[in-house]
Every structure is written in structure tokens, then in C-alpha cells.
Amino acid sequence: MAKERILVADDSKEVAAFLQGYLTQQGYEVQVAYDGETAVRLFLTQPSALVLTDLQMPRLNGLGVLHRVKERSPDTQVVILTGHASLDTALDALRHGAYDYLLKPVENVDQLQFTINRALLQRHLLVENRRLVEELQQANAQLEQKVAEQTHDLRAAYEQLQGVDRMKSEFVSIVSHELRTPLQVILLAAQMLNTYPDVLTPERRREHLTNLQLYGRRLKRLVENLLDFSLLERGELQLELARINVADVIREAAEVYLPRARDKGLTLQAALPKTELIVQADSARLFNALGHLVDNAIKFTARGGRVVVGAHGPVRSPGGSPQPHSVIAVADTGVGIPADRQRLLFRAFSQVDMSDRRHFEGIGLGLALAHRIVAAHGGQITLKSVPGAGSTFAIWLPLAAPSSGE
């Protein structure tokens, strides 16, 4: 079996010599460069499976090496070597595609070997996944040819299976990204607090503790959304129904999301109904559904824009039901939604534009969850939107019958 080639780039000859000696002893083929330009030249001549690069080097720094390596070979994994003073830059390198980072001096060979093993395994998985995808594409092409010769029903069934397969692939890709990013921040913050408790200033400690809370809550919301979606898909979500005042739900949503709106430079306004509107609902689930709509409005509204959460009623439902309904609406001045995309909005893992998914964080479950939660209450969600002028989502719920005391 051929040896894995590792490129070491570090302007410290002592560090480079230590890494070269250790890695050679472990059976790797090792190349060494003492500046970024030489490292890139060596890589272009003989690509390596893994690059260990210092951040601060003459001629071309570690970020430059990272970018040049990834341009040539996206599968090659890059591990950043960094000192305490450049940890922020190391985190920036992770955002730009570095696999991991190691603090200098590299004295813990067990941690070094563990990181190398994981990075090489990641590269192997990427290469193997590409091979499998190519084989799958070839198999799909052959299958499509056969399906084209079959009946319309068989073709429709095949296309449905393709849609399911794409949804699974999108799900794995999106959730992996949404889990990995906050986990990296949490691990970095925890490591900083554990490794440098006496060095960090109070401001930096508060910043790391804030990151732990912020990204921990983000992970918690992600897991809760996935669990709710799973229960809804299986029809197992249990609703704890009670008489709920719609104004209370609107007021709570405005209070919870006001800080986020302010952080983004938006105006968030609560327009409470003029008359008391009572619905039979699960308070927590209804708030969750409304929260997804408010979150979506904030996410897709630019700084300086406006989001209004309000309600009115009683009104007739869009479906023509004689039972009076309450309408809870979320209106924004955001990007708006093209008509040809509106029918896809309530599909799981969907956003207005697939290219927006990484620009706007999230896994595309919010509207799908809101739609299913409202449907479980016997209601529906409608949408009016003009591209470039904003959107209005409306939750229609049957009003509860008057209680015996009313």
C-alpha cells in the first residue's frame, strides 16, 4: 500500500524537523517547506493528501496556502498550526475550508496523530463518496434510459424516488453543516476557557461564554425542530389543547424576537387585535409555528426593514368554512417570493433559492414545521408576496366556541 504524503509548511525549522521526524517514523512520506510559496510549489508538483501549515510564514501565509491548495485539490485536508495569539485567524481558516487546527508548540503527539487520522479519513470519505456518486450517476443514466421505455406510471414512480433521494442527500449535507459550524465554535470556546483561564481578559471570557450559550441554543433548536418534524411526519405529535388568547401569543412572539430584530436593524411591531380572539390550541406549538414565520421574516428582510405581527377576526376561512376564524399574520418588507417558488415553500428543507441556504442559516424546516403544526390544529397557512416588496404569511385557525361562562 502506497504511503500517504503529508506536506509540512512552517518557517520554524525546529517545528518542521519535529513534525518531519515524527511523521516519517509513523510511515508517512513527508515534504517540508519553510515558507508559503515553496509549500504551494511543492504541492502543485506533488499533491499531498494532507497539509500541515503554520499561519504566520514569510512570502505567503497559512491562509494563502489553504486557498491555493483547495483551488487545486478540494479533497486535500489542511490542518492549521497556530499560536494563542492567532486563534481568531485559525477560526477564520476553519470557515474557509480548513479541516482543523492544532495549537503550537505541538507537544501532544497523541492529539497530533488523532487529528491526522481524522483528516486523512475525511479525505478518503470524500474521494470514496465522489466515486460512489459517479457510479450512481452512471447507474441513474442507464436506469433513466430504461424507464423512458416503460409506461408513464413507472417513470413517475422513478422520478418520485429520485426526489426522495435528493431530499435525503440535501438533508445530510445541510444538517452536517448546521451541526459542524456551531460545534466548532463551542469546542473552540471551551478549549480557550479551559486552556487559558488566567490569560483571557474578562471581556474575552464573556465572549466565549456567550458563544457557548448562543450556539448551544442554536443546536438545541435544530434538534427540537428535527424531532418535531419527525413526530409530525409520523402523525405522532401530541397536542395539549387549551383555550388560548391570540393576543398573548402575538405579544410573546414580539417580545422573544425583538432583540434579534434590533440586532439586524429591523423594526418589529406587534399589532394586537381589537377584539378578543380565542382559539383551541396547544400554546407551545402555536407559538412555535408563529415563531418560525417571524424568524423567517427577520431572516429575509434587509437592515432598515420592518416586520409586523398582528391578528384580526372573526373572518371566514379561505376554504369557505362557515365556522368563524382568527387570522394571525406576519408581514415583512423583505425580498419577497417569486410566484413559481411559492408552492415549494412548505416542502421540507426548502428555501426561496437553493443558493440562499448558506447565505441564510437554517436547514429549511421552519415553514414546513409551521405548516404541519397549523394543519394539526385544523387550520391553514396562506401567503401573499411580491418579489422585492415583501411577504405576508397568515395563520388561519377556527375560533373556539364560547365557554359556558361567556
Secondary structure per residue as TSV (DSSP state, phi and psi in degrees):
chain	resnum	aa	ss	phi	psi
A	1	M	-	360.0	131.1
A	2	A	-	-65.4	144.9
A	3	K	-	-71.8	144.2
A	4	E	-	-73.0	135.7
A	5	R	E	-95.6	131.2
A	6	I	E	-123.0	132.2
A	7	L	E	-102.6	125.3
A	8	V	E	-107.1	123.5
A	9	A	E	-123.4	109.8
A	10	D	-	-157.9	131.6
A	11	D	S	-77.7	-6.8
A	12	S	-	-88.6	112.7
A	13	K	H	-65.1	-30.7
A	14	E	H	-65.6	-47.1
A	15	V	H	-63.7	-44.6
A	16	A	H	-62.0	-41.1
A	17	A	H	-66.1	-40.6
A	18	F	H	-61.9	-47.9
A	19	L	H	-64.9	-41.0
A	20	Q	H	-62.3	-44.6
A	21	G	H	-64.3	-45.5
A	22	Y	H	-64.8	-48.1
A	23	L	H	-66.3	-38.2
A	24	T	H	-62.7	-41.5
A	25	Q	H	-62.2	-29.7
A	26	Q	T	-82.8	-1.4
A	27	G	T	98.4	11.9
A	28	Y	-	-91.8	152.9
A	29	E	E	-87.3	123.5
A	30	V	E	-118.4	132.3
A	31	Q	E	-113.2	145.3
A	32	V	E	-127.0	135.9
A	33	A	E	-133.7	144.8
A	34	Y	S	-104.8	5.3
A	35	D	S	-152.6	164.7
A	36	G	H	-66.3	-41.3
A	37	E	H	-63.2	-43.0
A	38	T	H	-63.4	-38.8
A	39	A	H	-61.6	-44.8
A	40	V	H	-64.5	-41.9
A	41	R	H	-61.8	-43.1
A	42	L	H	-63.4	-41.4
A	43	F	H	-65.5	-42.4
A	44	L	H	-65.1	-31.2
A	45	T	H	-77.2	-45.7
A	46	Q	S	-136.5	91.2
A	47	P	-	-56.2	142.5
A	48	S	-	-108.9	156.6
A	49	A	S	-75.1	-28.1
A	50	L	E	-144.4	140.9
A	51	V	E	-122.1	124.7
A	52	L	E	-104.9	112.2
A	53	T	E	-128.6	136.7
A	54	D	E	-71.5	151.7
A	55	L	S	-76.2	-44.4
A	56	Q	S	-99.4	106.3
A	57	M	-	-142.1	154.0
A	58	P	S	-71.8	157.0
A	59	R	S	73.4	-45.2
A	60	L	S	-155.0	124.5
A	61	N	-	-80.1	179.6
A	62	G	H	-63.0	-35.8
A	63	L	H	-64.7	-38.1
A	64	G	H	-63.8	-41.4
A	65	V	H	-61.8	-44.2
A	66	L	H	-56.1	-49.1
A	67	H	H	-63.8	-42.8
A	68	R	H	-67.6	-38.5
A	69	V	H	-65.8	-46.4
A	70	K	H	-66.6	-31.5
A	71	E	H	-62.9	-39.9
A	72	R	H	-81.5	-41.2
A	73	S	-	-143.8	89.5
A	74	P	T	-58.5	-25.2
A	75	D	T	-77.0	-23.6
A	76	T	S	-63.5	133.2
A	77	Q	E	-94.0	140.7
A	78	V	E	-121.7	125.0
A	79	V	E	-110.7	127.3
A	80	I	E	-89.1	133.0
A	81	L	E	-100.2	124.3
A	82	T	E	-144.9	151.7
A	83	G	-	-93.2	171.4
A	84	H	G	-55.2	-37.9
A	85	A	G	-67.6	-20.2
A	86	S	G	-115.2	25.6
A	87	L	H	-64.9	-35.0
A	88	D	H	-63.0	-39.2
A	89	T	H	-66.7	-34.8
A	90	A	H	-64.1	-40.5
A	91	L	H	-63.7	-37.8
A	92	D	H	-63.1	-36.8
A	93	A	H	-64.2	-37.0
A	94	L	H	-61.1	-39.4
A	95	R	H	-65.8	-26.5
A	96	H	T	-95.5	10.5
A	97	G	T	115.7	-2.1
A	98	A	-	-64.8	146.8
A	99	Y	-	-76.8	-44.3
A	100	D	E	-162.0	-178.6
A	101	Y	E	-138.2	156.7
A	102	L	E	-129.7	136.8
A	103	L	E	-79.4	139.2
A	104	K	S	-95.9	148.1
A	105	P	S	-73.4	146.3
A	106	V	-	-82.4	96.3
A	107	E	-	-109.0	-24.3
A	108	N	-	-89.9	95.2
A	109	V	H	-68.7	-26.1
A	110	D	H	-65.4	-44.1
A	111	Q	H	-65.2	-39.6
A	112	L	H	-59.7	-48.7
A	113	Q	H	-67.2	-37.3
A	114	F	H	-61.8	-44.9
A	115	T	H	-64.3	-42.6
A	116	I	H	-62.1	-44.7
A	117	N	H	-60.6	-43.8
A	118	R	H	-66.6	-39.8
A	119	A	H	-65.8	-43.3
A	120	L	H	-67.4	-35.9
A	121	L	H	-64.5	-40.5
A	122	Q	H	-60.4	-43.1
A	123	R	H	-63.0	-44.0
A	124	H	H	-60.0	-41.8
A	125	L	H	-65.1	-39.4
A	126	L	H	-64.0	-45.3
A	127	V	H	-64.2	-44.7
A	128	E	H	-65.6	-38.5
A	129	N	H	-64.3	-40.1
A	130	R	H	-63.5	-40.4
A	131	R	H	-63.8	-43.0
A	132	L	H	-66.5	-37.7
A	133	V	H	-63.9	-42.8
A	134	E	H	-62.4	-41.9
A	135	E	H	-64.0	-40.4
A	136	L	H	-65.3	-39.2
A	137	Q	H	-63.6	-40.8
A	138	Q	H	-64.3	-43.1
A	139	A	H	-64.9	-39.5
A	140	N	H	-64.0	-39.0
A	141	A	H	-62.2	-42.3
A	142	Q	H	-67.1	-40.5
A	143	L	H	-67.1	-37.7
A	144	E	H	-61.4	-38.5
A	145	Q	H	-62.2	-41.7
A	146	K	H	-67.7	-42.7
A	147	V	H	-62.7	-35.6
A	148	A	H	-60.6	-23.5
A	149	E	T	-91.7	-3.7
A	150	Q	S	-97.9	-173.7
A	151	T	-	-73.9	165.8
A	152	H	H	-62.0	-35.3
A	153	D	H	-65.0	-41.5
A	154	L	H	-65.8	-40.3
A	155	R	H	-63.1	-42.7
A	156	A	H	-63.8	-39.6
A	157	A	H	-64.4	-40.8
A	158	Y	H	-64.3	-44.1
A	159	E	H	-62.2	-35.1
A	160	Q	H	-65.1	-42.0
A	161	L	H	-64.1	-38.2
A	162	Q	H	-61.2	-39.8
A	163	G	H	-63.0	-41.5
A	164	V	H	-63.4	-42.3
A	165	D	H	-64.4	-41.3
A	166	R	H	-64.7	-39.5
A	167	M	H	-63.2	-40.6
A	168	K	H	-62.6	-44.1
A	169	S	H	-63.4	-44.3
A	170	E	H	-62.2	-41.9
A	171	F	H	-59.9	-49.7
A	172	V	H	-61.7	-44.9
A	173	S	H	-63.7	-47.5
A	174	I	H	-69.2	-47.6
A	175	V	H	-65.1	-37.4
A	176	S	H	-59.2	-44.7
A	177	H	H	-65.4	-45.2
A	178	E	H	-67.3	-24.7
A	179	L	H	-83.8	-42.6
A	180	R	H	-65.1	-44.1
A	181	T	H	-61.4	-53.4
A	182	P	H	-66.1	-32.4
A	183	L	H	-62.9	-40.3
A	184	Q	H	-62.6	-42.7
A	185	V	H	-65.7	-42.7
A	186	I	H	-62.4	-46.1
A	187	L	H	-64.1	-40.3
A	188	L	H	-64.5	-45.5
A	189	A	H	-62.1	-43.2
A	190	A	H	-63.5	-39.8
A	191	Q	H	-66.6	-41.6
A	192	M	H	-62.2	-45.1
A	193	L	H	-66.1	-34.0
A	194	N	H	-80.0	-37.3
A	195	T	H	-84.8	-35.9
A	196	Y	-	-124.9	52.7
A	197	P	T	-64.4	-29.1
A	198	D	T	-96.5	-8.4
A	199	V	T	-95.7	-35.7
A	200	L	S	-67.2	139.1
A	201	T	-	-72.8	160.7
A	202	P	H	-55.8	-36.9
A	203	E	H	-64.3	-43.1
A	204	R	H	-67.2	-38.0
A	205	R	H	-62.5	-44.6
A	206	R	H	-62.2	-38.7
A	207	E	H	-62.0	-44.5
A	208	H	H	-67.8	-39.4
A	209	L	H	-65.4	-38.3
A	210	T	H	-62.5	-41.6
A	211	N	H	-62.4	-40.3
A	212	L	H	-59.9	-45.3
A	213	Q	H	-68.0	-47.3
A	214	L	H	-61.1	-51.4
A	215	Y	H	-77.4	-24.5
A	216	G	H	-65.5	-43.3
A	217	R	H	-64.8	-35.9
A	218	R	H	-62.4	-43.2
A	219	L	H	-64.8	-40.2
A	220	K	H	-60.9	-44.2
A	221	R	H	-63.2	-40.1
A	222	L	H	-61.0	-47.1
A	223	V	H	-65.3	-42.4
A	224	E	H	-63.2	-40.3
A	225	N	H	-63.6	-41.4
A	226	L	H	-65.6	-40.8
A	227	L	H	-66.3	-43.1
A	228	D	H	-61.9	-43.2
A	229	F	H	-62.4	-40.8
A	230	S	H	-63.2	-43.4
A	231	L	H	-64.6	-41.2
A	232	L	H	-65.8	-40.4
A	233	E	H	-64.0	-33.2
A	234	R	H	-89.8	-2.6
A	235	G	T	70.7	28.3
A	236	E	-	-110.6	5.3
A	237	L	-	-71.4	122.9
A	238	Q	-	-93.6	122.0
A	239	L	-	-96.7	133.4
A	240	E	-	-100.1	88.7
A	241	L	-	-76.7	140.2
A	242	A	E	-155.3	168.7
A	243	R	E	-78.4	118.5
A	244	I	E	-118.6	132.0
A	245	N	E	-82.7	119.4
A	246	V	H	-58.0	-36.1
A	247	A	H	-60.4	-36.1
A	248	D	H	-65.0	-39.9
A	249	V	H	-66.8	-41.7
A	250	I	H	-64.4	-44.9
A	251	R	H	-60.2	-43.2
A	252	E	H	-65.1	-42.7
A	253	A	H	-62.3	-42.2
A	254	A	H	-63.9	-41.3
A	255	E	H	-66.1	-41.8
A	256	V	H	-69.4	-40.9
A	257	Y	H	-94.6	-4.2
A	258	L	H	-60.7	-44.7
A	259	P	H	-59.7	-40.0
A	260	R	H	-66.5	-41.0
A	261	A	H	-62.1	-43.2
A	262	R	H	-63.5	-41.3
A	263	D	H	-58.2	-32.4
A	264	K	T	-91.2	0.0
A	265	G	T	78.0	31.5
A	266	L	-	-109.5	157.3
A	267	T	E	-97.6	123.4
A	268	L	E	-113.6	120.1
A	269	Q	E	-121.7	137.2
A	270	A	E	-102.2	122.1
A	271	A	E	-108.9	93.6
A	272	L	-	-72.8	146.5
A	273	P	-	-66.7	149.8
A	274	K	S	-76.1	-24.4
A	275	T	S	-119.0	156.6
A	276	E	-	-71.0	126.0
A	277	L	-	-117.4	117.0
A	278	I	E	-112.4	128.1
A	279	V	E	-122.5	155.8
A	280	Q	E	-92.1	108.0
A	281	A	E	-153.9	164.2
A	282	D	-	-85.4	113.1
A	283	S	H	-57.4	-47.7
A	284	A	H	-65.1	-41.4
A	285	R	H	-70.0	-38.6
A	286	L	H	-65.5	-41.6
A	287	F	H	-62.0	-39.1
A	288	N	H	-60.6	-45.7
A	289	A	H	-62.8	-46.9
A	290	L	H	-64.1	-38.3
A	291	G	H	-60.4	-39.2
A	292	H	H	-62.8	-37.7
A	293	L	H	-69.1	-41.7
A	294	V	H	-66.1	-43.6
A	295	D	H	-59.0	-42.1
A	296	N	H	-64.5	-41.4
A	297	A	H	-63.5	-43.3
A	298	I	H	-64.7	-41.9
A	299	K	H	-61.2	-39.7
A	300	F	T	-104.6	18.9
A	301	T	S	-114.4	129.2
A	302	A	-	-75.5	159.9
A	303	R	T	-51.4	137.7
A	304	G	T	91.9	-7.2
A	305	G	-	-82.1	-173.2
A	306	R	E	-139.8	139.3
A	307	V	E	-126.7	129.9
A	308	V	E	-121.8	129.7
A	309	V	E	-113.8	120.5
A	310	G	E	-150.3	-178.1
A	311	A	E	-153.6	156.7
A	312	H	E	-153.9	169.1
A	313	G	E	154.4	177.2
A	314	P	E	-76.0	146.6
A	315	V	E	-138.3	166.3
A	316	R	-	-81.2	146.6
A	317	S	-	-74.0	157.4
A	318	P	T	-60.6	-26.7
A	319	G	T	-80.9	-2.1
A	320	G	-	85.4	13.5
A	321	S	-	-65.2	137.3
A	322	P	S	-69.8	-18.3
A	323	Q	S	-70.8	130.9
A	324	P	-	-64.5	145.6
A	325	H	E	-123.0	158.7
A	326	S	E	-104.3	143.9
A	327	V	E	-116.4	120.0
A	328	I	E	-107.2	116.9
A	329	A	E	-117.1	145.4
A	330	V	E	-123.8	111.6
A	331	A	E	-112.6	140.9
A	332	D	E	-137.3	168.0
A	333	T	-	-108.8	35.4
A	334	G	S	-81.5	-153.7
A	335	V	-	-71.9	-20.0
A	336	G	-	75.7	169.8
A	337	I	-	-131.9	123.0
A	338	P	-	-59.9	148.3
A	339	A	H	-59.6	-36.7
A	340	D	H	-74.3	-8.7
A	341	R	H	-102.9	-13.2
A	342	Q	H	-65.6	-33.9
A	343	R	T	-70.6	-15.4
A	344	L	T	-94.0	-6.9
A	345	L	T	-61.1	-37.0
A	346	F	T	-92.0	9.8
A	347	R	S	-81.5	141.1
A	348	A	T	-61.2	144.3
A	349	F	T	64.1	33.7
A	350	S	-	-119.8	141.9
A	351	Q	-	-129.3	177.2
A	352	V	S	-55.7	-39.9
A	353	D	-	-141.1	131.5
A	354	M	G	-55.9	-33.4
A	355	S	G	-69.4	-15.7
A	356	D	G	-80.5	-13.5
A	357	R	T	-62.1	-36.7
A	358	R	T	-85.5	-22.2
A	359	H	T	-74.7	-39.9
A	360	F	S	-107.8	115.5
A	361	E	-	-62.4	158.7
A	362	G	S	125.4	164.1
A	363	I	-	-108.2	9.3
A	364	G	S	75.5	27.5
A	365	L	-	-103.4	-15.4
A	366	G	H	-57.0	-53.9
A	367	L	H	-67.9	-36.2
A	368	A	H	-63.2	-41.4
A	369	L	H	-65.5	-46.1
A	370	A	H	-58.5	-44.0
A	371	H	H	-59.7	-44.8
A	372	R	H	-72.9	-36.6
A	373	I	H	-64.9	-45.0
A	374	V	H	-65.0	-40.3
A	375	A	H	-61.6	-37.2
A	376	A	H	-65.2	-21.2
A	377	H	T	-91.1	5.1
A	378	G	T	80.4	18.2
A	379	G	-	-114.4	-167.3
A	380	Q	E	-152.2	162.8
A	381	I	E	-117.1	133.2
A	382	T	E	-117.9	163.2
A	383	L	E	-139.3	134.9
A	384	K	E	-125.6	128.6
A	385	S	E	-151.1	144.9
A	386	V	E	-126.8	119.9
A	387	P	T	-53.3	127.9
A	388	G	T	85.5	-8.1
A	389	A	T	-122.1	-5.4
A	390	G	E	111.8	178.2
A	391	S	E	-139.4	155.0
A	392	T	E	-132.1	115.1
A	393	F	E	-98.1	136.6
A	394	A	E	-128.3	129.5
A	395	I	E	-97.4	120.2
A	396	W	E	-104.3	119.1
A	397	L	E	-129.0	139.4
A	398	P	E	-62.2	137.3
A	399	L	B	-72.9	143.9
A	400	A	-	-72.4	147.6
A	401	A	-	-65.4	147.2
A	402	P	-	-57.3	140.5
A	403	S	-	-73.6	166.4
A	404	S	T	-62.7	-24.9
A	405	G	T	-86.8	-5.8
A	406	E	-	-91.3	360.0
